[in-house]
Amino acid sequence: MAENVTAAVDSPPHLGQCQPMLKLNDISYSVDGRLLLDHTSAVIPTGHKVGVVGRNGTGKTTLFRLIRGELALETGSIEVPRGAKIGGVAQEVPGNEVSLLDTVLAADVERAALMAESETAHDPHRIADIHTRLNDIDAWSAEARASSILRGLGFEPDQQSLPCSAFSGGWRMRVALAGVLFAEPDLLLLDEPTNYLDLEGALWLETYLTRYPHTVLIVSHDRALLNRSVGAILHLEDRKLTLYSGGYDTFAETRAARLASADAESRKQETRRAHLQSYVDRFRYKASKAKQAQSRLKMIERLKPISTPQEAALRRFTFPVPEELSPPIIATEGAAIGYGETTVLSRLNLRIDQDDRIALLGRNGEGKSTLSKFLAGRLEVQKGRITRANKLRVGYFAQHQVDELFIDETPLDHIRRLRPDETPSKLRARLGGFGIGAEQAETIVARLSGGQKARLSLMLATNDAPHLLILDEPTNHLDIESREALVEALTDYSGAVILVSHDMHLLSLVADRLWLVSGGQVKPFEDDLEGYRKLLLEKDRGDGPAKPAAPAPKRASQSEIQDLRTEVRKCEQRMEKLEAMRGTLATKLADPAIYEDENRGKLDIWQAKYAEVMEALGRAEALWIAAEEKLEAARAS
């Protein structure tokens, strides 16, 4: 099987007809004696958008540092066209007094230098050359372009004149991203850019990248972005690079077929090896067969092992199971919440049941995190009332929860603090249920990967089997396999879930209710996630005033789906009661004493009641099936 698969991506249709922007020739690199890249090659054509994927720790960020020339290769070479500009997001933006807009404008070094020179130049010919070049690079529309990019990444026009020092580190990373997008390098390297964005910013970036005029390599675990914004996937696995045509879903299908083929070949070879070895073991010391045995031994030595790509088992999350509480578990009436004298959200009339899966939508700054803190019990109500179920436990994973871990302690130390009476083996089992193995359990947090820290934080948030789990951007440090494991865990979880995430794939698979946090209020969003995406894109294009997208014909609203779910729940409760009654009557009818002559009259009564309950149970079952069918049809519409 070929080491690298190169195929057409985007247009033009054949890689051989494209001028390469990036050539990786037989490159190797190690970190602390661990080989990350082993004599591997790949060619990225000019103008193509390529997603770089691979499990956490395989070396994707290291690959970018090698391309930028920050690290020295052990073997091979990296080639880019002479004069090509390579750009990536700076690790941080200084918290200085320069405005956001000026910071972004300064990212285009050529424009900034020409503009400065134009103010001091005296030679008429040089002045003419400067203005010709400024015109060529569209310098006069620069402020409008820079402002548009900042707006897409969540900065309102009045914020763009504020100094960088007025914003937190996460927001300054958005400014860094805006700067590199504005500079438009010939080769754009983006390493997990959506980690600093909300859903709205991530959707804007998807669209922007499809229109980006040059070559893009983007490390991402966001399936939606990798399906919509790139035309090829560069996969790093087993220290090799393989280029696949198409978006992530196409890559996953192609790779699955490749794995199946390699696995079949490997099994076939093992069968042949075992057959040959059996002959050798039986006859190698028998004189008449010694020559044939030696021949087969040499054949075994020539059988090169077929290396199948590492396919680690999906590392599951194991959430503890909470007991069931009577609905609703949380209800608010006319509630207002905020900080001090400032009200952020008001007129909140919300209800949460234990089987709810709710995604919070809305731009950053509208109050999603404020609502999450309030529901988690970390903010008091300013006005109105909130009712919580007795014994309600809430698990809360904040966006920066990973940063709140004790970096000089081990995961074992963290869980021991919460469960001091449990044995070490039981504590390790809890860590293992979140994919934290024996070695990582005794490694200090500072040396753990981002994904391992996220798993530890999720374990701590669910430690006491919460009835309500609030997750604010839980996937930022998780690779795609871990995100799929989280989807499975949330699907199996028997508590309520409140989700804030920029990962459309996660939201689409987990959430069945959408709440829009906007304009100081929280209201059900009646359309689906795709409708919300279209609404945001229309806003960014300025296609008229912002208003909710019209629901598709005959599509059930979220409130209608909620009503159907309530009806299903009522049917299930009715069946449970009737089943309990049936059990009681069956026990009574199984008692031999009731069949004695003196109880004959009572027997007729009990049998009549049993017949009535069975008939009612049949009707209840029919109603339950009908309600389930209606709910499934509504969800599919």
PEQUISUL-V672926 format. One record per helix or strand of 3 or more residues. SS is the DSSP state (alpha for helix, beta for strand). FROM is the first residue (numbers start at 1). TO is the last residue. If there is no record, write none. Layout:
BEGIN
SS:FROM:TO
SS:FROM:TO
END
This chain:
BEGIN
alpha:15:17
beta:20:31
beta:34:45
beta:49:53
alpha:60:67
beta:75:80
beta:86:88
alpha:100:106
alpha:109:118
alpha:124:136
alpha:139:152
alpha:157:159
alpha:164:166
alpha:169:183
beta:187:191
alpha:193:196
alpha:199:211
beta:215:219
alpha:223:228
beta:232:237
beta:240:245
alpha:248:283
alpha:287:302
beta:330:339
beta:342:348
beta:357:361
alpha:368:375
beta:383:388
beta:394:397
alpha:401:404
alpha:411:418
alpha:424:432
alpha:438:441
alpha:445:447
alpha:450:461
beta:468:472
alpha:480:492
beta:496:500
alpha:504:510
beta:513:518
beta:521:524
alpha:529:541
alpha:558:589
alpha:592:595
alpha:597:636
END
